[in-house]
Amino acid sequence: MNDKGGRKKMGVTKPIRPTKIEFDNETEFQRFINYASDKKKNEKLNKIRDKFKQHKPAKKGK
């Protein structure tokens, strides 16, 4: 989404809808909480995000 000057145009943002989750038992609930709050996983995702931020796209030929 670039105009002729090379500036990026902003897209339209969509609202985030809340998600409702129901668990059959306490064990499923606890497993989900452990999954969602796993620090090791978050550290790996943060490293990936940092690499994407540092990535420079290849220059396009003329």
N, C-alpha and C positions, 0 to 999 in steps of 0.2 A: 504494500500500500504506500507507494511513493508518488509524490507529484513531480512535476518537471524539475523543480529545484533540488530534488534529492531528499527533501524533508519527509519524514514519516507522518502520515495522517493517523489520528487516533481512531480506533474502532469503537464500537458501541459495547458498553459493558452490560452484562446480564446479572441480575441479582442472584445471590446464592440462596437456594431454598434449604431450610433445615431438614435434616434427615431423622426419621424416627426409627429406632431399632428396638426390636423385642427379642429377648432371649428365652429359650425354653427352660433353662435352668441356670443356677448360679455358676456352674463350671464353665459354661459357654461364655457367660458374662465376664468371668475372671480371665479367660483365655483372650478375649477381645481386648480387655484393658491392658494385659501384658503385651499383646501385639502392638497396640496403638502407642504405648509409652516406652517401647524398647529403645534405649539410648544408643545401643550399638547400631541399630538400623538407621536411626536419625543421623548418626555421625557419618555413615556411608552415604546417605542421601545428600548430606551437606557437602561432602567431598565432590560428589557428582555435580551438584549445583554450582560449586565454585569452578569446576573445570569448564562447565558450559559458559559461565560468565567470562572466563579468560579466553575462550575459543574465538579466534578471528576467522571469519569466512574467507574463502579463497577469492582473490580478486578476479573480476570478470574481464575477459578480453574485449578489446574494442573492435 
